[in-house]
């Protein structure tokens, strides 16, 4: 009879401990699952700073490119030393061949006018552009607006959009909003460009480059909708040349991906899930040991 009572007490203690663990851990897992789902759809912070970069693809022969997206599904160069490089894939070796050219990306710090550019580019004879766009890491939002988008190539104004034409295909806006300037695969944009006097004159695009080794492209645009304005004395761009590739936007020696966050999960406050489980399990074990000890004394 005493053994049966002992087992019943032990069983009750174990069951109580298990219930306690389940009650404590369940909310933690629920919170973790919720935050993971929330991370997939980020919201814009109108008091934060973001980034913009010029992306291009030619179509004459080599398909020279820099996709510029701030993620590595559509941009294999993101997060690498070649993120700010112009390149093409050699058809024989299937290796990336880097070409001369300096991209000037920009930090978007409030409402104001900004410029991204490519200077001194050697397209190795390619003259047709199939795609030209501005990638950003600004999460999709109807609060942030882009206007007065002006494209200049080799000192000649090509086109101006009073309101920016934004990318709407999901794979290309995973990392942020994207401004379209030229895109052979967007019929509506092609029609809009033609109405503005920019008609396609190449099989897959527009012959707008010299292709002789010194092409220059600039795009100026205005951003609005942030909770603050850009400082008037603040430079609106920063070169991303090879010489600067080992430095982050802050000028430190550590390279950080634009929009990256140094905070880890442990910095958000509270104990990790594993620690909570360990503490509760330990407490249950202590209770069981005490029950056994007390029961043994009574038997004696």
Secondary structure, DSSP 8 states (H G I E B T S, - for coil): -HHHHHHHHHHHHHHHHHHHHHHHHHHHHHHHHHHHHHHHS----TTS-EEEEEEEEE-SSS--EE---SSSSS-TTTTSTTTT-EEEE-TTT--EEEE--EEEEEEE-SBEEEEEEEEEE--TT--EEEEEEEEE-----SS-EEEEEEEEETTEEEEEEEE-EE---GGGSSSS-EEEEEETT-HHHHHHHHHTT----BTTBEE----SS-EEEEEEEEEE-SSSB--TTS-S-EE--GGGTTS-TTS-SS---TT-----GGGGSS--HHHHHHHHHHHHHHHHHHHHHHHHHHH-
